């Protein structure tokens, strides 16, 4: 893909096989429900930010979670800004990008952003 495609939004992000694409506000109700069974991780990603791209790359390159351990959701904040805003409101977290939010028992149990995003920090938060 060209730099122009990335800048103007026609670039399609390649996702790790365990990411679930968060693209519908209705999914948030299911996330809350599922969070009573296991932890949910939401990764809010800016497709136009180098720091966000690096955080995504670092997560994916160190990925060591089993599929039954956690559910991982990927949110493109430019494509789905209303969902990003709803997450901030519903889970009472300040919006950042990139950002990791861990949902447990229907609430945000942990959130971090930028250079603090790592597999190790997710593991510590659990």
Helices and strands as residue ranges (DSSP letters): H 3-7, E 19-21, H 27-34, E 39-45, H 50-61, E 70-76, H 81-91, E 99-104, E 107-113, G 114-116, H 119-125
